[in-house]
Amino acid sequence: MSEQFEVERKYALGKGDLARVRKRLTEEGFVFVGTRHQQDHFVPGTRKHELLRVRREGTQHFALTFKERIVIDGEKTRRESEPEIHPIAAHLIVEAASRELRAPLPTLYKKRRDFKRAWGGFVAHVVLDYVPELGELFSSYFMEVEIIVEDAGEVARAKKLVKKIAERLLGEKRKRNKLSYRRMLFKTLKARKRFPKRWSRLTGKKKGRLDPRDTGAIGFSPTGQKVKQSKRSRKKAA
């Protein structure tokens, strides 16, 4: 499973921002890659500050995303792995997690327009997202500027470039949106009183019932006991 570091900034956009940002993308040499339709199912049971997600893109592509927060050079960043998985495996994970949660998984739909160009030795991605589920409390439109880094020593430089690209596209210095899509979705569901009641019981512990480090095997404990890791898995996690 390949490991990488995700360096990104997210900005909420008003409808008036969209046309301006699209124009600036062309002027800055970004190339339109395509439109993607994504559906993210958030899975409980990970440790605090970690994320486990099943992502469906289109009809045939499924990925299992794992993110964790780490510190590099005194600054927080995210380490990410996102292997592609078989559709049947994705279905089984979602079904098992829903059964453990005793409720449908929190799910978010995004329509994503993707642009990219080479910038400072990296490949910079800019995505314009339409997220209708979040419009009630936040915005329905967002811009993300992202660089994926494979060398931890390049993270600090990538952060400076991401900030610079965002300012060029927005035409001004603007506060970024620090909330993740997952956090915004959870706040929206709580406001609607639709957030799964058992979520907090299954997450935020030192070791959840579902541990994404468990040699890639997704295991649930029907008796409520924690999933045990093999010695090999513990060494790999360390």
Secondary structure, 3 states (H helix, E strand, C coil): CCCEEEEEEEEEECHHHHHHHHHHHHHCCCEEEEEEEEEEEECCCCCCCEEEEEEEECCCEEEEEEEEEEEECCEEEEEEECCEECHHHHHHHHHHHHHHHCCCCCEEEEEEEEEEEEECCEEEEEEEEECHHHCCCCCCEEEEEEEEECCHHHHHHHHHHHHHHHHHHHCCCCCCCCCCHHHHHHHHHHHCCCCCCCHHHHCCCCCCCCCCCCCCCCCCCCCCCCCCCCHHHHHHHC
